[in-house]
Amino acid sequence: MLFFLFDLFRSDPALAFRVAPFILTGLGAGLLLALSVHEFGHAWIASRLGDDTARSMGRVTLNPLKHLDPAGTFMFLVVGFGWGKPVPIDSSMLRRGRRDVALVSAAGPASNFIAAAVMGLLMRLYAVDPVYPQTLALDFSVTALMAMAFTYIVIYNLFLGFFNLIPLAPLDGSQVVFGIAPPNIAEAMLRFQPYAPTVLLGIVGLDIILNLGILRSILLPPVQILGSLLVGQSLL
């Protein structure tokens, strides 16, 4: 996402300095909402299922300051996917063991999809066309800035939702699969779990260093398909 600004600074520094604050504002609005909604979903469902750990730490809130992870936020802005500060969960306090772990884990991505659907519906109702940083740089207006913020609320929520459904720890998808899998598969996942973060970091690292686009090839198609359905026209 920020690569466009880097290119613009090289080609037209004056234009870049003029529009960069507005572009970062629009992108930041979408990102903060997506991360806050995601972590709020985890915390709220956990508290409903008997674990008040997150509530006692003030995490049942949409306040982004409670949920931001610096590294995850930076990754989201640079490469289009990232993460928030993990919500602490005490599985021993959940009433139904593995099933409730799966529900708490699924609540984050589900909250992102709900937020994307609500914003997509609003864009349809008010005939708001998607706006991207390139458009804002060429034709800046307050209306275009708001439209870009709406656009990236949809995009970031979809990317965050789908990214976290990848079944590799520490992503939510691993806990969702663990919670609903038969006992023998769940045991195998537990044995593999210590290595999963290394595998995930390896994929992310290869994507960044070698520009392989592994994660983008996985995430971009569902984001484009669902995003287009939500806003009523092509997205990304």
Secondary structure, DSSP 8 states (H G I E B T S, - for coil): -THHHHHHHHH-HHHHHHHHHHHHHHHHHHHHHHHHHHHHHHHHHHHHTT--HHHHTT-SS--GGGT--HHHHHHHHHHS----------GGGSTTHHHHHHHHHHHHHHHHHHHHHHHHHHHHHTT-----HHHHHHS--HHHHHHHHHHHHHHHHHHHHHHHTSSSTTSHHHHHHHHHS-HHHHHHHHHHGGGHHHHHHHHHHHHHHH---HHHHHHHHHHHHHHHHHHSS---
